[in-house]
Amino acid sequence: MKYMIAMSRSIVRQSKFRHVFGQAVKAEQGYDDIRVSKVTWDSSFCAVNPKFLAVIVESSGGGAFLVLPLSKTGRVDKNYPLVIGHSGPVLDIDWCPHDDNILASCSEDCTAMVWQIPDHSLSRPLSDPVVVLEGHSKRVGIVSWHPTARNILLTAGSDNLIIIWNVGTGEPLVSMDDHPDLIYSVSWNRNGSLFCTTCKDRRLRVCDPRKRDVVAERMAPHEGIRPMRAIFTRDGNIFTTGFTRMSQRELGLWDPTNFEEPIALLELDTSNGVLLPYYDADANMVYLCGKGDSSIRYFEITEEPPYVHYLSTFSSKEPQRGMGFMPKRGVDVTKCEIARLYKLLDKKCEPITMTVPRKSDLFQDDLYPDTAGPEPAMEPEEWLDGRDEDPILMSMREGYVPPKSRELKVAKKNMLDSRPTTRRSMSTLETNSLPPQFLERLLEEIQNLKATVLSQEKRICDLENKLSQYTNGTA
């Protein structure tokens, strides 16, 4: 049955999130004098984690973004070093969920890059990525890390191609060309077994990357022709934003096993900005931020009709250029903060805290169930072989202390270094002159070395985590 939802405050409903309120931090706790990118691309332009704030900025002669330690508030020096490896404007950035020092970026230069950010502030521009991912023939507009497998990164380009990479080897694992037009958004489900996409052809698709197949699709979940967005919820439904035929903004909730009718559909307003949804899986809440809007609406998704409940709106004077959303492990549990958004304005970034009003100073168990921690649940090979694992959870009771940086090892030569002026592929080498037994032994040795490197990396990570627990007093 289709439910049309009215945004009414008159119905009193029991919910611990009914009184969540948003509040901008004091001016000195924001980040000032940031030249936010003016590229006309519907991306967030901002990514944040418990250590760093990253913002795509204007730059001459290529693409750049700014990375600041969260503690470095106030005015940003105009000569502050940038990350400058791309030769075209940067379109999207995403922090790795399993390592707070690793960030992926993509650009109009047809590449994606993975960066290791040092714990301290940058002292000079960073121009050497850990790995360069080359496989798209047109600009790359989306990067998205796998939620539970180590070193798995998805990229989507204007060549309508989706590539899934193992950044630990710099090599593509999966390539999908099922989209006939520009891909607007990509969202992994909770365990990373599926992802959903929205496309300029007005279709919502659910894809199984390991089968390289579209397993479900819905034509025009929103009837308007303007861009849509879609995200997976924790229970496997899909939340969408789009436009009606009359260009009203609209949101929907869908069951991908039965795309015929929406679980819920709601008309919002007649504004032009694409609504970017940010989802909190622990609270089952979604925050809607429209580009050019000066407000953030937030909703709770439940199992009872009308399924999508309007909670409230945070409003401020200036319109937003983009938005960053802090992972749950980065919020302040001592202040009953359940979410923090980083609002980009023309020349600054303004953190906004979302808080549940409570009188007690004690830890609130009902507000903070165990949340997704930074440990990956599996290795790339395990995921590729068909294994699925939910995120490894961590308690929020003592808050979260980010561990020290650990180096991302790439088990092959950096792809930047493998671009000679005259490229030679394996097919151009005179392989006929080599005996087959030699080639077999060479391949076998390479495979053995790769397996050894992966097992040693895992051991190093385990030992570093133990060391971090002891030094932080959490062991």
C-alpha positions in Angstrom: 0.0 0.0 0.0 1.2 3.5 -0.9 1.4 6.0 2.0 1.4 9.7 1.3 2.9 11.4 4.3 1.9 14.9 5.7 4.6 16.8 7.5 2.5 17.5 10.5 3.5 18.2 14.1 0.1 17.5 15.5 0.5 13.7 15.8 2.3 12.8 19.0 4.5 9.7 18.5 6.7 8.0 21.0 10.3 8.3 19.9 13.5 9.1 21.7 14.6 11.2 18.6 11.4 13.3 18.5 13.1 16.3 20.2 16.5 16.2 18.4 17.7 19.7 17.8 20.4 21.2 15.7 22.9 23.8 16.8 25.7 25.5 15.0 29.0 25.7 16.9 30.5 29.0 18.0 32.2 31.0 15.3 35.7 30.2 16.6 35.0 26.5 16.4 34.4 26.6 12.7 36.9 26.7 9.8 37.2 30.1 8.0 38.7 31.3 4.8 38.2 28.2 2.8 37.8 28.7 -1.0 35.2 26.0 -1.6 35.2 24.5 -5.2 32.8 26.1 -7.7 32.6 23.0 -9.9 29.0 22.3 -11.0 28.8 18.7 -9.8 26.2 17.4 -7.3 28.8 16.0 -4.8 29.1 16.8 -1.1 32.5 18.5 -1.7 33.3 17.6 1.9 34.3 14.5 3.9 34.9 14.1 7.6 36.0 11.5 10.1 37.1 11.5 13.8 40.6 12.9 12.8 40.2 15.1 9.7 38.1 17.4 7.7 38.6 17.3 3.9 37.1 20.0 1.6 37.4 20.2 -2.2 38.7 23.7 -3.0 39.3 26.0 -5.9 42.8 25.7 -7.4 44.6 26.8 -10.5 46.2 24.4 -12.8 44.5 21.2 -11.7 42.4 19.8 -8.8 43.0 20.1 -5.1 41.5 19.5 -1.8 42.2 20.8 1.7 42.8 18.4 4.7 42.7 19.8 8.2 43.0 18.1 11.6 39.6 18.5 13.3 41.3 20.5 16.1 42.7 23.1 13.6 39.7 25.4 13.9 39.6 29.1 13.1 41.0 30.9 10.1 42.9 28.8 7.6 46.1 30.3 6.3 45.8 31.1 2.6 49.1 29.3 2.1 48.1 26.2 3.9 49.4 23.1 2.0 46.9 21.3 -0.2 46.6 17.8 -1.7 47.4 18.5 -5.3 47.9 15.3 -7.3 45.0 15.5 -9.8 45.4 17.3 -13.1 41.7 18.2 -13.4 39.1 19.4 -10.8 38.4 17.0 -8.0 34.7 15.9 -8.0 34.4 13.6 -5.0 36.3 12.5 -1.9 35.6 9.7 0.7 37.4 8.7 3.9 38.2 5.0 4.3 35.9 3.5 7.0 38.8 1.2 8.2 41.7 3.7 8.4 41.2 7.3 9.4 44.3 8.4 7.5 43.3 7.0 4.1 41.3 9.1 1.7 40.1 8.4 -1.9 39.5 11.2 -4.4 38.4 11.3 -8.1 38.6 13.9 -10.7 37.8 15.1 -14.2 41.3 13.8 -15.2 39.7 10.3 -15.5 41.5 8.9 -12.4 40.9 8.1 -8.8 43.7 8.3 -6.2 44.2 7.0 -2.7 46.1 9.2 -0.3 47.8 8.6 3.1 47.3 11.6 5.2 49.9 12.1 8.1 48.5 12.6 11.6 50.1 16.1 11.9 49.2 19.1 9.8 50.7 19.1 6.3 53.9 21.1 6.2 54.1 21.1 2.3 51.7 20.3 -0.5 51.0 16.5 -0.8 51.3 15.4 -4.4 52.2 11.7 -4.2 49.2 9.4 -3.8 49.7 5.8 -2.5 48.1 4.5 -5.6 46.6 5.9 -8.8 43.6 4.0 -10.2 43.3 4.2 -14.0 40.5 2.5 -15.8 37.9 5.1 -16.8 37.9 6.9 -20.2 36.0 9.9 -18.9 35.8 11.9 -15.7 35.3 10.0 -12.5 32.5 11.5 -10.4 31.9 9.0 -7.5 34.2 7.2 -5.1 32.8 4.9 -2.3 34.6 2.6 0.0 33.2 -0.9 0.8 31.7 -0.9 4.3 33.2 -4.1 5.6 36.0 -5.4 3.4 39.6 -4.0 3.6 40.9 -2.0 0.7 37.8 -2.3 -1.6 36.9 0.9 -3.4 34.1 1.6 -6.0 34.5 4.3 -8.6 31.8 5.5 -11.1 32.6 7.6 -14.2 31.0 9.6 -16.9 31.8 6.7 -19.2 28.8 5.0 -17.4 31.3 2.4 -16.0 31.5 1.2 -12.4 34.8 -0.3 -11.4 35.6 -2.0 -8.0 39.3 -1.9 -7.1 41.6 -3.6 -4.6 43.6 -0.6 -3.6 46.1 -2.9 -1.9 47.2 -4.1 -5.3 46.0 -1.2 -7.4 44.1 -3.5 -9.7 40.4 -3.7 -10.8 38.4 -6.6 -9.5 35.0 -6.0 -11.1 33.8 -3.8 -14.0 30.1 -3.2 -14.7 28.7 -1.4 -17.8 25.0 -1.9 -17.2 24.2 1.8 -17.1 23.4 3.5 -20.5 23.7 7.0 -19.1 25.3 9.2 -16.4 25.3 7.6 -12.9 24.1 10.0 -10.2 24.7 8.1 -7.0 25.9 4.8 -5.6 25.3 3.3 -2.2 26.5 0.1 -0.6 24.2 -2.0 1.6 25.2 -2.7 5.2 27.4 -5.7 4.5 28.6 -4.7 1.0 27.0 -7.6 -0.8 24.9 -5.2 -3.0 24.9 -1.6 -4.1 22.1 0.6 -5.5 22.5 3.3 -8.1 20.5 6.1 -9.6 21.0 7.0 -13.3 20.1 9.7 -15.8 17.9 7.1 -17.5 15.6 7.6 -14.5 16.1 4.0 -13.3 16.9 2.8 -9.7 19.0 -0.3 -9.9 20.2 -2.9 -7.3 23.5 -4.5 -8.4 25.3 -7.6 -7.3 28.9 -6.8 -8.1 30.3 -10.3 -7.7 27.8 -11.6 -10.2 28.3 -8.5 -12.3 24.5 -8.3 -12.6 21.5 -6.0 -12.0 19.3 -8.0 -9.7 16.4 -5.5 -9.4 15.4 -2.3 -11.0 12.6 0.3 -10.9 11.7 2.7 -13.7 11.1 6.3 -12.5 10.7 5.9 -8.7 10.3 9.7 -9.0 8.5 10.9 -12.1 10.5 14.1 -12.6 13.6 14.2 -14.9 15.9 15.9 -12.5 18.6 13.9 -10.6 17.7 11.3 -8.0 19.7 10.0 -5.0 19.3 6.6 -3.3 20.8 5.0 -0.2 20.4 1.6 1.4 18.9 1.5 5.0 20.1 -0.9 7.6 17.2 -3.3 7.0 17.8 -3.5 3.3 15.2 -1.0 2.1 16.1 1.9 -0.2 15.5 5.5 0.6 15.3 7.9 -2.4 15.1 11.6 -3.1 14.0 13.0 -6.4 11.4 15.2 -8.1 7.8 14.9 -9.2 6.6 15.6 -12.7 5.7 19.1 -11.5 9.3 19.6 -10.2 8.4 19.3 -6.5 11.0 17.6 -4.4 10.0 14.2 -3.2 11.4 11.4 -1.1 10.5 7.7 -1.1 11.1 4.4 0.7 11.2 1.2 -1.3 11.5 -2.5 -0.8 13.9 -3.8 -3.5 12.3 -7.3 -3.4 9.0 -5.6 -4.5 9.6 -2.4 -6.5 5.9 -2.2 -7.7 4.7 0.2 -5.0 6.7 2.5 -2.6 6.5 1.7 1.1 6.2 5.5 1.5 6.2 8.6 -0.7 6.4 12.2 0.5 6.3 15.5 -1.3 8.4 18.3 0.2 8.7 21.6 -1.6 9.4 23.2 -5.0 13.0 24.1 -4.5 15.5 23.3 -7.2 18.5 21.8 -5.3 19.1 18.1 -5.4 18.5 16.6 -1.9 21.6 14.8 -0.6 20.6 12.1 2.0 22.9 11.3 4.9 22.0 8.2 6.8 22.6 7.2 10.5 22.1 3.4 10.6 22.2 3.3 14.4 19.3 5.7 14.9 17.7 4.8 11.6 17.5 8.5 10.8 18.1 10.4 7.6 19.3 14.0 7.2 18.4 15.8 3.9 20.6 18.6 2.8 19.8 20.4 -0.5 22.4 22.3 -2.4 21.5 25.9 -2.2 19.2 25.3 0.8 19.8 27.0 4.2 18.1 24.1 6.1 18.6 20.5 7.0 15.5 18.4 7.4 15.7 15.1 9.4 13.4 12.1 9.5 13.1 8.8 11.4 12.5 5.6 9.5 10.4 3.0 11.4 8.5 -0.2 10.8 5.1 1.3 11.5 3.1 3.5 9.1 3.7 6.0 7.8 7.3 4.5 7.9 9.1 7.9 7.3 8.4 10.3 10.1 9.3 14.0 9.8 11.1 15.1 13.0 12.3 18.7 12.5 14.3 21.2 10.5 17.5 23.0 11.3 17.6 26.4 9.6 20.3 29.0 9.3 20.7 32.2 7.2 23.3 31.1 4.6 22.8 28.5 1.9 25.0 25.4 1.9 27.4 24.5 -0.9 28.0 21.0 0.4 28.0 18.9 3.5 30.1 16.4 5.4 28.7 13.8 7.8 30.7 12.5 10.7 30.7 8.7 11.3 28.9 7.8 14.6 32.2 6.9 16.3 33.2 10.6 16.0 30.3 12.2 17.9 30.5 13.4 21.6 28.7 10.9 23.8 29.1 13.1 26.9 26.8 15.7 25.3 24.1 13.3 23.9 25.3 14.3 20.4 23.9 11.8 17.9 25.1 13.4 14.7 27.4 16.1 13.5 27.2 17.7 10.0 29.8 20.0 8.5 28.1 22.7 6.4 30.1 24.2 3.6 29.4 27.9 2.9 31.2 30.1 0.3 34.2 30.8 2.4 34.0 28.6 5.5 32.9 25.3 7.0 30.4 25.3 10.0 30.0 22.2 12.2 26.3 21.6 13.2 25.6 19.3 16.2 22.5 17.2 16.5 21.6 16.6 20.1 19.0 14.7 22.1 18.1 16.8 25.1 18.7 14.7 28.3 19.3 15.9 31.9 21.5 13.0 33.0 25.3 13.2 32.5 25.5 9.4 32.4 26.2 7.4 29.2 22.8 6.9 27.4 22.7 3.3 26.3 19.5 3.7 24.3 21.1 6.5 22.2 24.3 4.7 21.5 24.0 1.1 20.5 27.2 -0.6 19.4 28.3 1.1 16.2 30.4 0.2 13.2 34.1 0.3 14.3 37.2 0.9 12.2 38.2 -2.8 11.9 37.4 -4.4 8.5 35.4 -7.7 8.8 37.2 -9.4 5.9 40.0 -9.2 3.3 39.5 -8.4 -0.3 40.0 -12.0 -1.5 37.3 -13.2 1.0 34.8 -10.7 -0.3 35.5 -11.5 -3.9 35.1 -15.2 -3.2 31.5 -14.6 -2.0 31.8 -14.0 1.8 29.5 -11.4 3.4 30.0 -10.0 6.9 28.3 -7.2 8.8 30.5 -4.4 10.2 32.5 -5.3 13.3 30.8 -3.3 16.1 32.4 -1.3 18.9 31.0 0.2 22.1 30.5 3.9 22.4 30.5 3.9 26.2 34.1 5.3 26.6 33.9 7.3 23.4 36.3 6.7 20.5 40.1 7.5 20.4 41.4 7.3 16.9 44.5 5.1 16.6 47.8 6.3 15.3 48.4 6.3 11.5 49.4 3.0 10.0 50.9 2.9 6.5 48.8 1.5 3.6 51.0 -1.0 1.8 50.5 -1.5 -1.9 51.7 -5.0 -3.0 52.8 -3.7 -6.4 54.7 -0.7 -7.8 52.8 2.5 -7.6 50.8 2.9 -10.8 52.2 6.5 -11.1 55.6 4.9 -11.7 54.3 2.5 -14.4 53.6 5.2 -17.0 56.6 5.3 -19.3 56.5 7.4 -22.4 56.0 4.3 -24.6 53.8 1.8 -23.0 54.4 -1.9 -23.6 51.8 -4.5 -22.7 52.5 -8.1 -22.0 51.4 -9.0 -25.4 54.1 -6.9 -27.0 56.9 -8.7 -25.1 58.5 -11.6 -26.9 57.1 -14.2 -24.5 57.6 -16.9 -27.0 61.3 -16.8 -26.3 60.6 -17.8 -22.6 60.0 -21.5 -21.8 56.5 -22.2 -20.4 58.0 -23.8 -17.3 59.8 -20.6 -16.4 56.6 -18.5 -16.8 54.6 -21.0 -14.6 57.3 -20.8 -11.9 57.3 -17.0 -12.1 53.5 -16.8 -11.7 53.6 -19.3 -8.8 56.3 -17.3 -7.0 54.3 -14.0 -7.5 51.2 -15.6 -6.0 53.1 -17.0 -3.0 54.7 -13.6 -2.3 51.3 -11.9 -2.5 49.8 -14.3 0.0 52.8 -13.8 2.3 52.5 -10.0 2.1 48.8 -10.1 2.9 49.2 -12.3 5.9 52.0 -10.2 7.3 50.0 -7.0 6.8 47.1 -8.5 8.7 49.5 -9.5 11.5 51.0 -6.0 11.6 47.5 -4.4 11.8 46.5 -6.8 14.7 49.7 -5.9 16.6 49.3 -2.2 16.0 45.7 -2.3 17.3 46.8 -4.1 20.4 49.6 -1.5 21.0 47.0 1.3 20.4 44.7 -0.3 23.0 47.5 -0.4 25.6 48.7 3.1 24.9 45.1 4.5 25.0 44.3 2.6 28.2 41.4 0.7 26.6 43.0 -2.8 26.9 
